[in-house]
Amino acid sequence: MENKDIAKGIILLIIIVLVASGVYLWQKSALEGVKSEMGQQISELQAQFEQEKREKEDLQRQINELLEQREGCLESDPKLWSWEIDELKKKGLIDPVNDLKSDLMQHSELIPYEGILGGTMGFYSKDNIWILTKKWVLAWFEDGHIGGYMLLEYTVSDGGEITWKVIDSYLD
């Protein structure tokens, strides 16, 4: 019986080794599948990241271009048409663009905000007043501490008298 028990033990040992080997191979195969799937997910995420990075760079480029265009828009005065300038001259303005700017600079009462820290709100620079059309002006106002923008409508009556109307304003 001892030989039978030894044989049974050897067979049992062989079965255990085979089962263990099978389990090992199955786990190894499963892990390789998971590893492969994770590798694919990582590749997809990297591709997505690169695409989003390119899109972000493209958006940043577009934003920079728009900012450059915006800055360039107000670096010089928008131009009134020659017939608009002639019309304003017929009403009594000698140099319409400069006359409008100079007149507005005398009307700080149009600014609906109080100065702070002892400052007085005003339109202090012709360079910060833009004649947009024969009807509208955009102007920067400030007190030396805070400031904002104002959109105004203007009319010029015969004799060159300029009348101002505030359309909107805000502190920047």
N, CA, C and O of each residue as an XYZ file, in Angstrom:
688
protein
N       0.796     -1.177      0.000
C       0.000      0.000      0.000
C       0.848      1.254      0.000
O       0.433      2.316     -0.463
N       1.979      1.109      0.502
C       2.819      2.283      0.552
C       3.127      2.802     -0.843
O       3.149      4.012     -1.072
N       3.365      1.885     -1.774
C       3.640      2.315     -3.146
C       2.413      2.982     -3.750
O       2.533      3.953     -4.496
N       1.223      2.456     -3.425
C      -0.003      3.065     -3.931
C      -0.159      4.472     -3.365
O      -0.544      5.392     -4.087
N       0.132      4.643     -2.103
C       0.008      5.957     -1.472
C       1.019      6.933     -2.065
O       0.725      8.108     -2.283
N       2.197      6.422     -2.314
C       3.233      7.281     -2.909
C       2.793      7.681     -4.311
O       2.937      8.837     -4.707
N       2.253      6.711     -5.068
C       1.806      6.996     -6.434
C       0.662      8.003     -6.404
O       0.630      8.945     -7.196
N      -0.283      7.792     -5.475
C      -1.395      8.739     -5.352
C      -0.862     10.122     -4.993
O      -1.327     11.136     -5.512
N       0.115     10.143     -4.101
C       0.708     11.416     -3.692
C       1.388     12.110     -4.861
O       1.270     13.324     -5.033
N       2.114     11.311     -5.679
C       2.797     11.888     -6.842
C       1.766     12.403     -7.842
O       1.918     13.496     -8.388
N       0.719     11.618     -8.081
C      -0.342     12.042     -9.017
C      -1.006     13.306     -8.491
O      -1.251     14.243     -9.251
N      -1.298     13.337     -7.199
C      -1.911     14.517     -6.596
C      -0.980     15.718     -6.731
O      -1.429     16.826     -7.026
N       0.282     15.505     -6.520
C       1.275     16.568     -6.657
C       1.322     17.063     -8.098
O       1.388     18.268     -8.343
N       1.287     16.131     -9.054
C       1.300     16.515    -10.470
C       0.050     17.316    -10.795
O       0.122     18.320    -11.503
N      -1.093     16.880    -10.282
C      -2.350     17.615    -10.530
C      -2.264     19.011     -9.936
O      -2.670     19.979    -10.579
N      -1.744     19.131     -8.728
C      -1.609     20.442     -8.073
C      -0.683     21.331     -8.887
O      -0.975     22.510     -9.089
N       0.431     20.778     -9.358
C       1.379     21.557    -10.170
C       0.699     21.996    -11.459
O       0.843     23.148    -11.870
N      -0.039     21.097    -12.100
C      -0.727     21.448    -13.350
C      -1.800     22.513    -13.110
O      -1.915     23.466    -13.880
N      -2.571     22.350    -12.057
C      -3.603     23.342    -11.741
C      -2.944     24.682    -11.424
O      -3.378     25.727    -11.908
N      -1.900     24.641    -10.612
C      -1.199     25.874    -10.256
C      -0.617     26.527    -11.502
O      -0.683     27.747    -11.656
N      -0.052     25.725    -12.384
C       0.507     26.252    -13.638
C      -0.598     26.865    -14.481
O      -0.425     27.935    -15.064
N      -1.737     26.180    -14.543
C      -2.877     26.708    -15.309
C      -3.376     28.023    -14.745
O      -3.648     28.970    -15.483
N      -3.494     28.068    -13.412
C      -3.932     29.306    -12.757
C      -2.921     30.410    -13.025
O      -3.301     31.540    -13.330
N      -1.649     30.092    -12.913
C      -0.592     31.072    -13.171
C      -0.698     31.598    -14.601
O      -0.689     32.808    -14.827
N      -0.800     30.683    -15.563
C      -0.889     31.096    -16.967
C      -2.155     31.921    -17.222
O      -2.131     32.899    -17.970
N      -3.264     31.509    -16.586
C      -4.509     32.259    -16.761
C      -4.352     33.670    -16.191
O      -4.754     34.640    -16.834
N      -3.762     33.799    -14.968
C      -3.550     35.100    -14.348
C      -2.579     35.934    -15.174
O      -2.776     37.138    -15.342
N      -1.531     35.294    -15.688
C      -0.550     36.006    -16.515
C      -1.223     36.526    -17.768
O      -0.993     37.667    -18.170
N      -2.058     35.695    -18.395
C      -2.775     36.098    -19.601
C      -3.738     37.247    -19.286
O      -3.838     38.210    -20.047
N      -4.448     37.133    -18.153
C      -5.382     38.183    -17.755
C      -4.637     39.491    -17.484
O      -5.086     40.564    -17.885
N      -3.498     39.391    -16.801
C      -2.701     40.589    -16.509
C      -2.140     41.207    -17.785
O      -2.098     42.431    -17.909
N      -1.715     40.390    -18.720
C      -1.224     40.916    -19.995
C      -2.342     41.617    -20.740
O      -2.118     42.639    -21.389
N      -3.564     41.063    -20.648
C      -4.722     41.720    -21.271
C      -5.002     43.067    -20.635
O      -5.246     44.059    -21.323
N      -4.962     43.087    -19.316
C      -5.174     44.353    -18.592
C      -4.062     45.335    -18.942
O      -4.322     46.514    -19.181
N      -2.824     44.850    -18.971
C      -1.674     45.701    -19.303
C      -1.829     46.265    -20.705
O      -1.573     47.445    -20.943
N      -2.250     45.411    -21.630
C      -2.443     45.844    -23.007
C      -3.555     46.891    -23.089
O      -3.415     47.901    -23.779
N      -4.661     46.643    -22.380
C      -5.775     47.581    -22.371
C      -5.361     48.911    -21.753
O      -5.714     49.980    -22.252
N      -4.603     48.828    -20.654
C      -4.126     50.058    -20.011
C      -3.170     50.814    -20.926
O      -3.195     52.043    -20.989
N      -2.329     50.066    -21.633
C      -1.418     50.709    -22.580
C      -2.183     51.432    -23.676
O      -1.807     52.532    -24.083
N      -3.257     50.814    -24.154
C      -4.085     51.434    -25.190
C      -4.769     52.679    -24.632
O      -4.828     53.708    -25.305
N      -5.286     52.592    -23.410
C      -5.921     53.750    -22.784
C      -4.924     54.875    -22.586
O      -5.251     56.042    -22.802
N      -3.714     54.535    -22.177
C      -2.675     55.552    -21.992
C      -2.365     56.224    -23.329
O      -2.235     57.446    -23.397
N      -2.249     55.428    -24.388
C      -1.984     55.984    -25.718
C      -3.116     56.911    -26.156
O      -2.867     57.988    -26.698
N      -4.353     56.493    -25.922
C      -5.503     57.325    -26.284
C      -5.513     58.617    -25.482
O      -5.789     59.684    -26.030
N      -5.215     58.533    -24.187
C      -5.172     59.731    -23.352
C      -4.050     60.670    -23.782
O      -4.224     61.888    -23.781
N      -2.896     60.106    -24.150
C      -1.789     60.936    -24.623
C      -2.180     61.634    -25.920
O      -1.881     62.814    -26.102
N      -2.844     60.916    -26.821
C      -3.285     61.514    -28.083
C      -4.306     62.621    -27.810
O      -4.254     63.688    -28.421
N      -5.231     62.357    -26.891
C      -6.233     63.354    -26.532
C      -5.556     64.581    -25.908
O      -5.907     65.717    -26.228
N      -4.593     64.346    -25.024
C      -3.859     65.441    -24.386
C      -3.142     66.293    -25.437
O      -3.198     67.522    -25.394
N      -2.471     65.630    -26.377
C      -1.755     66.357    -27.428
C      -2.723     67.175    -28.286
O      -2.424     68.311    -28.653
N      -3.891     66.590    -28.607
C      -4.897     67.308    -29.393
C      -5.401     68.529    -28.634
O      -5.515     69.615    -29.203
N      -5.703     68.351    -27.352
C      -6.173     69.471    -26.544
C      -5.091     70.530    -26.391
O      -5.385     71.724    -26.364
N      -3.852     70.098    -26.293
C      -2.728     71.038    -26.191
C      -2.633     71.864    -27.474
O      -2.450     73.080    -27.419
N      -2.757     71.200    -28.636
C      -2.723     71.925    -29.910
C      -3.895     72.900    -30.013
O      -3.732     74.031    -30.471
N      -5.092     72.446    -29.578
C      -6.262     73.320    -29.616
C      -6.081     74.519    -28.693
O      -6.445     75.639    -29.050
N      -5.522     74.287    -27.514
C      -5.276     75.380    -26.570
C      -4.279     76.378    -27.154
O      -4.474     77.590    -27.061
N      -3.209     75.857    -27.755
C      -2.217     76.739    -28.370
C      -2.839     77.533    -29.505
O      -2.528     78.711    -29.680
N      -3.723     76.898    -30.286
C      -4.395     77.586    -31.380
C      -5.320     78.671    -30.839
O      -5.358     79.779    -31.374
N      -6.067     78.357    -29.782
C      -6.937     79.364    -29.165
C      -6.125     80.519    -28.595
O      -6.515     81.679    -28.730
N      -4.996     80.207    -27.959
C      -4.157     81.265    -27.406
C      -3.619     82.159    -28.524
O      -3.550     83.379    -28.375
N      -3.239     81.540    -29.646
C      -2.772     82.316    -30.797
C      -3.885     83.233    -31.307
O      -3.644     84.402    -31.605
N      -5.109     82.695    -31.408
C      -6.241     83.494    -31.873
C      -6.539     84.642    -30.909
O      -6.825     85.760    -31.336
N      -6.470     84.359    -29.609
C      -6.694     85.403    -28.604
C      -5.645     86.500    -28.746
O      -5.972     87.686    -28.716
N      -4.383     86.100    -28.902
C      -3.311     87.087    -29.053
C      -3.517     87.927    -30.305
O      -3.296     89.138    -30.282
N      -3.937     87.297    -31.397
C      -4.200     88.044    -32.627
C      -5.328     89.047    -32.418
O      -5.237     90.191    -32.863
N      -6.403     88.613    -31.735
C      -7.519     89.522    -31.481
C      -7.098     90.675    -30.578
O      -7.506     91.817    -30.791
N      -6.279     90.376    -29.568
C      -5.804     91.449    -28.696
C      -4.946     92.439    -29.461
O      -5.049     93.647    -29.248
N      -4.103     91.938    -30.349
C      -3.280     92.831    -31.164
C      -4.158     93.684    -32.061
O      -3.902     94.876    -32.229
N      -5.191     93.085    -32.639
C      -6.097     93.842    -33.495
C      -6.830     94.901    -32.681
O      -6.989     96.039    -33.122
N      -7.282     94.505    -31.466
C      -8.001     95.444    -30.610
C      -7.113     96.615    -30.238
O      -7.540     97.768    -30.282
N      -5.864     96.311    -29.869
C      -4.948     97.387    -29.495
C      -4.698     98.296    -30.680
O      -4.621     99.515    -30.531
N      -4.573     97.706    -31.853
C      -4.331     98.502    -33.044
C      -5.512     99.356    -33.437
O      -5.343    100.388    -34.087
N      -6.711     98.942    -33.053
C      -7.913     99.687    -33.440
C      -7.934    101.083    -32.841
O      -8.379    102.033    -33.485
N      -7.458    101.209    -31.620
C      -7.572    102.497    -30.955
C      -6.244    103.233    -30.843
O      -6.153    104.251    -30.157
N      -5.217    102.725    -31.511
C      -3.938    103.426    -31.466
C      -4.016    104.739    -32.220
O      -3.355    105.711    -31.853
N      -4.809    104.773    -33.256
C      -5.015    106.010    -33.986
C      -6.518    106.218    -34.100
O      -7.309    105.287    -33.951
N      -6.888    107.461    -34.368
C      -8.309    107.763    -34.453
C      -8.958    107.036    -35.612
O      -8.404    106.978    -36.710
N     -10.147    106.476    -35.362
C     -10.925    106.025    -36.516
C     -11.165    107.249    -37.387
O     -11.293    108.362    -36.877
N     -11.223    107.054    -38.640
C     -11.308    108.198    -39.554
C     -12.751    108.516    -39.912
O     -13.518    107.646    -40.325
N     -13.094    109.765    -39.746
C     -14.369    110.231    -40.262
C     -14.232    110.359    -41.774
O     -13.148    110.642    -42.285
N     -15.310    110.156    -42.469
C     -15.295    110.344    -43.921
C     -15.082    111.822    -44.226
O     -15.452    112.685    -43.429
N     -14.504    112.104    -45.345
C     -14.224    113.505    -45.702
C     -15.515    114.315    -45.756
O     -15.521    115.481    -45.360
N     -16.596    113.730    -46.233
C     -17.863    114.470    -46.288
C     -18.405    114.746    -44.886
O     -19.088    115.749    -44.678
N     -18.106    113.859    -43.911
C     -18.526    114.098    -42.527
C     -17.733    115.266    -41.934
O     -18.281    116.115    -41.231
N     -16.446    115.289    -42.230
C     -15.602    116.396    -41.760
C     -16.078    117.705    -42.375
O     -16.171    118.723    -41.690
N     -16.378    117.675    -43.672
C     -16.886    118.878    -44.350
C     -18.198    119.349    -43.718
O     -18.410    120.547    -43.526
N     -19.066    118.404    -43.402
C     -20.353    118.735    -42.779
C     -20.139    119.402    -41.423
O     -20.809    120.384    -41.102
N     -19.204    118.871    -40.622
C     -18.916    119.460    -39.310
C     -18.266    120.841    -39.458
O     -18.512    121.737    -38.650
N     -17.445    121.005    -40.484
C     -16.839    122.330    -40.724
C     -17.913    123.345    -41.100
O     -17.855    124.495    -40.665
N     -18.887    122.934    -41.897
C     -19.981    123.833    -42.303
C     -20.788    124.275    -41.086
O     -21.385    125.352    -41.088
N     -20.804    123.433    -40.037
C     -21.544    123.792    -38.822
C     -20.724    124.682    -37.896
O     -21.229    125.139    -36.871
N     -19.446    124.936    -38.250
C     -18.661    125.885    -37.469
C     -17.415    125.338    -36.800
O     -16.703    126.089    -36.133
N     -17.129    124.051    -36.956
C     -15.904    123.512    -36.372
C     -14.760    123.717    -37.351
O     -14.905    123.423    -38.538
N     -13.641    124.209    -36.879
C     -12.492    124.473    -37.744
C     -11.712    123.190    -38.005
O     -11.379    122.874    -39.147
N     -11.427    122.461    -36.942
C     -10.721    121.174    -37.015
C     -11.583    120.182    -36.236
O     -11.362    119.977    -35.042
N     -12.565    119.563    -36.898
C     -13.589    118.794    -36.186
C     -13.070    117.796    -35.160
O     -13.576    117.767    -34.038
N     -12.094    116.991    -35.496
C     -11.617    115.972    -34.554
C     -11.023    116.631    -33.310
O     -11.392    116.287    -32.188
N     -10.123    117.558    -33.503
C      -9.507    118.235    -32.348
C     -10.499    119.105    -31.595
O     -10.439    119.197    -30.369
N     -11.426    119.754    -32.331
C     -12.434    120.575    -31.651
C     -13.324    119.712    -30.761
O     -13.633    120.101    -29.635
N     -13.737    118.552    -31.250
C     -14.578    117.656    -30.453
C     -13.825    117.180    -29.209
O     -14.375    117.184    -28.108
N     -12.574    116.773    -29.385
C     -11.782    116.298    -28.250
C     -11.585    117.406    -27.220
O     -11.767    117.186    -26.023
N     -11.214    118.590    -27.685
C     -10.987    119.717    -26.764
C     -12.251    120.073    -26.008
O     -12.205    120.347    -24.809
N     -13.387    120.071    -26.706
C     -14.642    120.409    -26.047
C     -14.993    119.373    -24.982
O     -15.380    119.735    -23.871
N     -14.859    118.089    -25.312
C     -15.183    117.046    -24.334
C     -14.305    117.167    -23.097
O     -14.773    116.931    -21.983
N     -13.051    117.527    -23.275
C     -12.138    117.657    -22.134
C     -12.604    118.737    -21.149
O     -12.164    118.761    -19.999
N     -13.487    119.621    -21.598
C     -14.020    120.685    -20.737
C     -15.299    120.264    -20.006
O     -15.888    121.062    -19.277
N     -15.731    119.002    -20.200
C     -17.023    118.573    -19.648
C     -16.888    117.381    -18.692
O     -17.484    116.327    -18.909
N     -16.105    117.567    -17.646
C     -15.944    116.495    -16.671
C     -17.238    116.234    -15.894
O     -17.367    115.195    -15.245
N     -18.178    117.150    -15.952
C     -19.456    116.942    -15.260
C     -20.255    115.778    -15.865
O     -21.198    115.284    -15.247
N     -19.880    115.351    -17.056
C     -20.555    114.213    -17.691
C     -20.183    112.879    -17.037
O     -20.893    111.886    -17.193
N     -19.082    112.866    -16.316
C     -18.590    111.622    -15.704
C     -19.400    111.346    -14.443
O     -19.400    112.166    -13.525
N     -20.097    110.198    -14.378
C     -21.001    109.928    -13.257
C     -20.323    109.279    -12.045
O     -20.997    108.653    -11.228
N     -19.026    109.417    -11.922
C     -18.309    108.803    -10.806
C     -17.481    109.863    -10.094
O     -16.953    110.787    -10.713
N     -17.383    109.707     -8.787
C     -16.574    110.623     -7.978
C     -15.126    110.140     -7.961
O     -14.861    108.938     -7.989
N     -14.211    111.072     -7.916
C     -12.812    110.726     -7.753
C     -12.555    110.190     -6.352
O     -13.343    110.415     -5.434
N     -11.448    109.480     -6.202
C     -11.091    108.954     -4.884
C      -9.731    109.509     -4.471
O      -8.966    110.000     -5.302
N      -9.451    109.425     -3.200
C      -8.154    109.848     -2.641
C      -7.766    111.255     -3.078
O      -6.594    111.545     -3.317
N      -8.772    112.124     -3.180
C      -8.514    113.512     -3.540
C      -8.421    113.769     -5.029
O      -8.190    114.906     -5.441
N      -8.592    112.749     -5.844
C      -8.526    112.920     -7.297
C      -9.812    113.503     -7.853
O     -10.872    113.409     -7.235
N      -9.705    114.101     -9.021
C     -10.855    114.681     -9.702
C     -11.008    114.002    -11.054
O     -10.073    113.970    -11.853
N     -12.197    113.458    -11.303
C     -12.450    112.780    -12.573
C     -12.412    113.785    -13.719
O     -12.898    114.910    -13.605
N     -11.824    113.345    -14.818
C     -11.779    114.196    -15.994
C     -11.303    113.425    -17.208
O     -10.837    112.289    -17.116
N     -11.436    114.081    -18.348
C     -10.876    113.581    -19.606
C      -9.559    114.339    -19.776
O      -9.570    115.515    -20.140
N      -8.439    113.688    -19.520
C      -7.171    114.402    -19.413
C      -6.254    114.274    -20.616
O      -5.225    114.946    -20.676
N      -6.600    113.432    -21.570
C      -5.698    113.252    -22.707
C      -6.485    113.102    -23.997
O      -7.398    112.283    -24.094
N      -6.120    113.899    -24.978
C      -6.753    113.769    -26.296
C      -6.465    112.402    -26.908
O      -7.253    111.884    -27.699
N      -5.325    111.828    -26.531
C      -4.980    110.508    -27.069
C      -5.927    109.420    -26.590
O      -5.997    108.346    -27.187
N      -6.658    109.694    -25.512
C      -7.588    108.711    -24.958
C      -9.044    109.056    -25.251
O      -9.957    108.621    -24.550
N      -9.236    109.839    -26.291
C     -10.573    110.159    -26.787
C     -10.586    109.779    -28.261
O      -9.758    110.241    -29.046
N     -11.541    108.928    -28.620
C     -11.607    108.425    -29.992
C     -12.935    108.816    -30.615
O     -14.000    108.463    -30.109
N     -12.861    109.549    -31.722
C     -14.061    109.911    -32.469
C     -14.390    108.696    -33.336
O     -13.704    108.423    -34.321
N     -15.438    107.977    -32.963
C     -15.756    106.728    -33.644
C     -16.522    106.951    -34.943
O     -16.222    106.340    -35.969
N     -17.510    107.829    -34.883
C     -18.336    108.106    -36.054
C     -18.756    109.566    -36.002
O     -18.326    110.313    -35.123
N     -19.588    109.965    -36.936
C     -20.090    111.338    -36.908
C     -21.100    111.542    -35.786
O     -21.661    112.627    -35.636
N     -21.329    110.485    -34.994
C     -22.317    110.542    -33.936
C     -21.773    110.148    -32.558
O     -22.275    110.624    -31.541
N     -20.760    109.289    -32.516
C     -20.317    108.718    -31.243
C     -18.844    108.944    -30.967
O     -18.019    109.067    -31.872
N     -18.546    108.993    -29.659
C     -17.181    109.150    -29.168
C     -16.976    108.149    -28.031
O     -17.864    107.949    -27.202
N     -15.811    107.531    -28.002
C     -15.407    106.688    -26.879
C     -14.295    107.438    -26.165
O     -13.348    107.902    -26.799
N     -14.407    107.558    -24.844
C     -13.413    108.337    -24.103
C     -13.025    107.626    -22.808
O     -13.857    107.007    -22.145
N     -11.751    107.732    -22.470
C     -11.220    107.239    -21.195
C     -11.244    108.407    -20.219
O     -10.792    109.506    -20.542
N     -11.770    108.165    -19.032
C     -11.758    109.189    -17.986
C     -11.042    108.602    -16.773
O     -10.969    107.384    -16.606
N     -10.518    109.485    -15.934
C      -9.793    109.020    -14.755
C      -9.629    110.141    -13.753
O      -9.909    111.306    -14.033
N      -9.158    109.748    -12.559
C      -8.835    110.738    -11.539
C      -7.382    110.604    -11.075
O      -6.973    111.246    -10.108
N      -6.607    109.767    -11.769
C      -5.238    109.501    -11.363
C      -5.114    108.235    -10.531
O      -4.010    107.734    -10.316
N      -6.241    107.719    -10.063
C      -6.248    106.503     -9.247
C      -7.102    105.409     -9.894
O      -6.696    104.251     -9.985
N      -8.282    105.805    -10.333
C      -9.196    104.884    -11.001
C      -9.679    105.538    -12.284
O      -9.562    106.752    -12.449
N     -10.220    104.740    -13.191
C     -10.711    105.301    -14.437
C     -11.688    104.362    -15.096
O     -11.987    103.283    -14.583
N     -12.176    104.787    -16.235
C     -13.135    103.975    -16.961
C     -13.353    104.510    -18.357
O     -12.699    105.455    -18.796
N     -14.281    103.886    -19.037
C     -14.611    104.277    -20.403
C     -16.032    104.818    -20.446
O     -16.892    104.445    -19.648
N     -16.244    105.703    -21.399
C     -17.561    106.287    -21.579
C     -17.849    106.372    -23.069
O     -17.006    106.787    -23.864
N     -19.056    105.969    -23.422
C     -19.536    106.117    -24.794
C     -20.501    107.278    -24.797
O     -21.464    107.306    -24.031
N     -20.231    108.247    -25.674
C     -21.046    109.456    -25.723
C     -21.587    109.673    -27.128
O     -20.998    109.253    -28.124
N     -22.714    110.335    -27.168
C     -23.276    110.789    -28.438
C     -23.072    112.300    -28.483
O     -23.203    112.983    -27.468
N     -22.757    112.806    -29.644
C     -22.594    114.257    -29.754
C     -23.381    114.774    -30.950
O     -23.616    114.066    -31.929
N     -23.777    116.033    -30.833
C     -24.389    116.742    -31.957
C     -23.714    118.101    -32.046
O     -23.287    118.678    -31.046
N     -23.635    118.581    -33.249
C     -23.056    119.910    -33.477
C     -24.113    120.754    -34.158
O     -24.587    120.423    -35.245
N     -24.474    121.838    -33.512
C     -25.471    122.725    -34.103
C     -24.766    123.815    -34.904
O     -23.555    124.004    -34.793
N     -25.543    124.521    -35.706
C     -24.967    125.631    -36.471
C     -24.315    126.602    -35.501
O     -24.868    126.898    -34.441
N     -23.158    127.089    -35.860
C     -22.392    127.957    -34.981
C     -21.326    127.177    -34.217
O     -20.553    127.756    -33.454
N     -21.290    125.846    -34.427
C     -20.240    125.029    -33.835
C     -20.457    124.629    -32.392
O     -19.530    124.153    -31.737
N     -21.695    124.818    -31.872
C     -21.954    124.428    -30.489
C     -22.110    122.906    -30.411
O     -22.893    122.306    -31.147
N     -21.337    122.296    -29.492
C     -21.329    120.844    -29.347
C     -22.136    120.474    -28.116
O     -21.953    121.046    -27.042
N     -23.035    119.506    -28.287
C     -23.846    119.004    -27.184
C     -23.500    117.534    -26.985
O     -23.373    116.768    -27.941
N     -23.347    117.158    -25.695
C     -22.943    115.793    -25.364
C     -24.053    115.068    -24.627
O     -24.776    115.660    -23.826
N     -24.181    113.769    -24.910
C     -25.127    112.910    -24.199
C     -24.406    111.607    -23.872
O     -23.851    110.955    -24.756
N     -24.419    111.231    -22.580
C     -23.774    109.985    -22.150
C     -24.676    108.809    -22.546
O     -25.854    108.776    -22.190
N     -24.120    107.857    -23.276
C     -24.849    106.638    -23.629
C     -24.617    105.581    -22.561
O     -25.563    104.952    -22.088
N     -23.358    105.386    -22.181
C     -23.030    104.400    -21.144
C     -21.624    104.674    -20.652
O     -20.825    105.326    -21.323
N     -21.335    104.152    -19.446
C     -19.983    104.303    -18.890
C     -19.760    103.204    -17.875
O     -20.709    102.611    -17.361
N     -18.508    102.941    -17.595
C     -18.174    101.988    -16.550
C     -16.769    102.250    -16.041
O     -15.909    102.755    -16.762
N     -16.561    101.898    -14.794
C     -15.208    101.964    -14.219
C     -14.471    100.705    -14.613
O     -15.027     99.607    -14.571
N     -13.236    100.864    -14.989
C     -12.437     99.709    -15.445
C     -11.710     99.093    -14.284
O     -10.987     98.112    -14.458
